[in-house]
Amino acid sequence: MKEIQLLGLLAGSCTTAAFIPQVVKTWKSRSAKDLSLGMFSIFCTGVLLWLAYGILIADLPVIIANTITLVLASFLLALKLRWKH
């Protein structure tokens, strides 16, 4: 594996892992009232586009990071929609 791919995997791991505390907090509190519906909607769309880009250029770090990020962000978006107050 090239060094630049390792850098991409490290960067993707950090930005993806940043969502885990928010997912855990939201799940435990059963509240998503403080999450912005607009922000997460736009963010999920952007991540989906990054994933498509990664697939088109066959860049594994971009594909892996954005797949996992999309799952986590979509989960938060789904909780936001489910637990409307």
Secondary structure, DSSP 8 states (H G I E B T S, - for coil): --HHHHHHHHHHHHHHHTTHHHHHHHHHHT--TTS-HHHHHHHHHHHHHHHHHHHHHT-HHHHHHHHHHHHHHHHHHHHHHHT--
